[in-house]
Amino acid sequence: MSERGELLMVLEQIEKDKKIKKEEILAVIENALASAYKKHVGKNVNVEAKVNQDTGEMMASVVKVVVKGVTNSLLEISFKDAKKINKKVKIDEEIKIPLDIQDFSRIAAQTAKQVIVQKIRESERWSLFEEMKKKIKQIVSGVVYRTVGRNLIIDLGKTEAILPSSEQVFKEKFSIGQHIKAVIIKVEKSSKGSGVVLSRISVELVKRLFELEVPEIYEKVVEIVNVVRDPGMRTKVAVLSHNPKVDPIGACIGIKGVRIKPIIDELRGDKIDLVSYSVEPVKYIAGSLSPAKVISVGIVSENEKQAEVLVSDDMLSLAIGKNGHNVRLAAKLTGWHIDVKSEKQKKEEIDAKIEQHTENFFAPEGLNEKND
């Protein structure tokens, strides 16, 4: 096979593997040929180069204007000399003078090679960018490669990603060489790679972990309606079954906790509350305060989504949670403002109201009687 045939085979292989069109590479070679010749004779010369797409044959020619008297030999040719090349040529027409490319084809080949390698790298970066963009909100596994301040650089195999300190759980510590799972939240174009940004605090991490461990969720028999997190502390997951024979909470926990345990382990001990989603606010709000048991839920204002929840005295601290994070997450999960009260508090409130009404009832109304 000739060198020209081999060139076309190489270009076709690059087009197939690297998704770079053969025409683009041929254009690179043509520009390289023209540039290489200009290095020999000067940048002001007008050169055209062509590569035959069918045979791979490379050709180059200098383009000059036919004139009576030559003032610039780089761009002009006399009518007399032009007639020797083409007898039909006329004054002021352009004529192409074939070049022997052997003298500068080696330089052209080197230049073309450099540009093609650069194009391949750009194509690979673009392909990787497109591939990683499709994985946004998906879990990836990698190895902690190095640290930049408090940010972690994660080796994902094909590319590196960054786990910023703002996307790390405050109590988690990772060392170099340690395996890590995270969810992709952003992919940006970058000269050095795909610009992948990871997160360990995103609720998407929780959703994907449940999809991995619970077949019913992956198969959409059980739906995750909402997830709220206080990263490093507690996570609440509202689930709904589309099959009356499937208990959504039981499906997520698994026999003896076999499904929920790997998720808790991956979240480094986060407490996970599974809540049965309901369109009935009373049921949904009562369940959202898990692990606390609720006595009753009163709707204060449906328009403003305000509810009052009554719990036993020993359940008050559990319902509210440390620094209020349990009731805060419950409100975020349901979209309702929840006011939690214990039986004692409610009794004191009722007693205070009775006392107030009694005082108002027996209080003398301002009599304006005149003394006789």
BELUR-V71086 format. One record per residue. OMEGA is omega in degrees with one decimal (none if undefined). Layout:
BEGIN
omega->{OMEGA OMEGA}
END
This chain:
BEGIN
omega->{-179.3 178.0 -179.4 177.8 178.2 178.9 -179.0 178.5 178.7 -179.2 178.6 178.4 177.6 179.3 -178.7 -173.9 -172.2 177.6 174.7 -175.9 -179.8 -178.9 179.6 -179.1 177.3 177.6 177.4 -179.9 179.4 177.7 179.7 177.2 -179.8 -179.5 -178.7 179.2 179.5 177.4 179.0 -169.0 -178.6 -173.1 -176.5 -179.3 -179.9 -175.2 172.9 177.3 -177.4 173.0 179.7 -175.6 -178.5 -175.2 -177.1 -179.3 179.5 -180.0 176.8 178.8 174.4 179.6 179.2 178.4 180.0 -178.6 176.4 -179.6 -176.2 174.7 177.9 -173.3 179.4 -174.6 -175.5 176.1 -178.8 -179.6 -179.1 -179.3 180.0 -179.8 178.6 -179.4 -178.5 -175.2 -176.5 -175.2 -179.7 177.1 178.6 175.1 174.4 177.7 179.6 -177.9 -177.4 179.7 170.9 -172.9 -177.7 -175.6 -175.4 -178.2 179.8 177.0 179.3 -179.0 179.0 179.3 -179.6 -179.2 179.9 -178.6 -179.7 177.8 178.7 179.6 178.7 178.8 178.8 179.3 178.7 177.9 -179.5 179.0 179.6 177.9 -179.9 179.3 -177.7 178.2 179.4 -176.8 177.0 -176.0 177.2 177.9 171.9 177.1 179.2 -179.8 177.3 -173.2 178.1 178.6 173.5 -171.9 177.2 178.4 178.2 173.8 -173.8 176.0 -179.5 -178.6 180.0 -177.0 175.0 177.3 178.6 171.6 -175.5 178.8 -179.6 179.9 177.7 175.2 -170.3 -174.2 -178.9 176.9 178.7 179.4 -179.3 -178.2 -177.7 177.1 -176.0 172.9 178.3 179.7 178.6 -180.0 -178.1 174.8 -178.5 176.0 -178.9 179.0 -177.0 -177.3 -175.5 177.7 -176.8 177.8 -176.9 176.8 172.0 -177.8 -177.2 175.8 178.7 176.6 179.5 -179.5 -178.1 178.7 177.9 177.9 -179.8 -172.8 -175.0 -178.4 -178.3 177.2 178.5 -179.0 176.3 171.1 173.4 -177.5 170.7 -176.2 -178.0 175.3 173.0 -175.1 162.3 -168.1 -179.3 -177.1 -172.9 177.4 176.0 -177.5 176.9 -177.0 -177.5 178.1 176.2 177.0 -176.1 -180.0 -177.3 175.3 -174.2 -178.8 177.9 179.6 -178.4 -178.4 -177.5 -179.6 -178.8 175.5 -174.6 -179.3 -175.8 -174.9 178.7 179.2 177.8 179.1 -178.8 177.9 175.5 173.0 174.6 172.9 -178.4 176.4 175.3 -174.3 175.2 178.9 176.4 176.0 177.6 -176.0 -177.4 -179.3 -176.9 -179.4 179.1 -179.8 -175.8 -178.2 174.5 15.2 179.9 176.2 -174.7 176.9 -178.9 176.0 177.3 178.5 180.0 179.2 -179.6 -179.8 -179.0 178.7 176.5 -178.9 176.2 -177.3 179.2 177.6 176.3 -176.6 -177.3 179.7 -173.5 -177.0 178.8 179.9 -179.2 180.0 -179.6 -177.9 176.1 -172.3 -179.5 179.8 178.2 178.2 178.3 178.5 179.7 -178.8 -174.3 -175.4 179.6 171.1 -172.9 176.3 -176.6 177.8 175.6 178.0 180.0 179.6 -178.8 179.2 179.6 179.5 179.5 179.5 -179.7 179.6 178.7 -180.0 -180.0 179.4 179.4 179.4 -179.6 -177.2 -177.2 -179.9 -179.9 177.1 -175.9 -178.0 179.9 -178.9 179.3 177.2 179.1 none}
END
